[in-house]
């Protein structure tokens, strides 16, 4: 059953990427009217570059987790099989 989830997981990953990009653009628009700077943008500050990277990273990870969780829940509801681990692995 986990093998059947792979194609769905790929599609969900692409969907999460598109959603997170749009969400990041909206969040950044609340922070600054200019486009978010890249790390190699010369005429900007360290704080603006690091803030853009932090907001983008959090936005992507949270969106990806939400989409993955919803996909796994939907898959389990349709098939009765959870596509991932049942519980976290124990620390050694």
N, C-alpha and C positions, 0 to 999 in steps of 0.2 A: 504494500500500500504506500510505503514511503516513496517508492519509485514513481508512483503516479502523481505524487505531490510535486516532484521536481519541476515539471513544466509550469505548473501553477505558481510555484515559488519564483521562477524566473520572471514571469509576467508581473507578479506582485512587486518584485524588486524594481522593475522598470516603472511601474505605476507609482511606487513610493518615491522614486527619484524625481519624477515629474511633479508630484504633489509637493515635495519638500522644496523644490526650486521655486515654485510659485509662492509658497508660504514664506520662504526666506526673503524673497523680493518684497513682499508686503510688510514683513517685520522690519526689514532694513529701511523701507520708506518712512516708517515711523521714527527711526533713529536719525536718518540723514537724507537730505534731498538729492545728494549726489550718488552715483553708482557706488557700490561697495568696492573699495580698492583691493587690488591684488597685492600679494606680498612684494612684488617687484615694481610697484608703482612708486616712482621717485618722489613726486610732490604730494606726499601724505605723511601722516604721523604714525608712529609705532602703535599708539593706542587705537587708532582707527583700524589699522590692519588687523591687529589682534582681536579687536571687538568683532569685526566682520567674520573672522575665522571662527571665533567662539560661537557666535549666533548661528552661523552656517552649520557648524558641527553638531550643535545641540538640535537644531531644527531637523537635520537629516536623520540623526540617530533616533529621535523620538518618533518621527514620522515613519521610519522604517520599522521600528518596533511595533507601532500601532497597526500598520498594514500587515505585517507578518503575523501578529497575534490574531487579527480578524480573519486572515486567510486560513490559519491553522484551525481556528474555531469553526469556521464554515466547512472546511474539509472534514473535520471530525463529526460535525452534525450530519453531513451527507453520507459519509462512509462508515462512521462508527470507529474509525482508527485515528489516533492522534499522530500527526506526521513527524513529531520531534520527540525529545526526551520526555519521560513521564515526570521526573523530578531532577533537580540539580545534582551533579555528581558530588559525592562526599569529598571533603578535603582530607589529604593524607598528612 
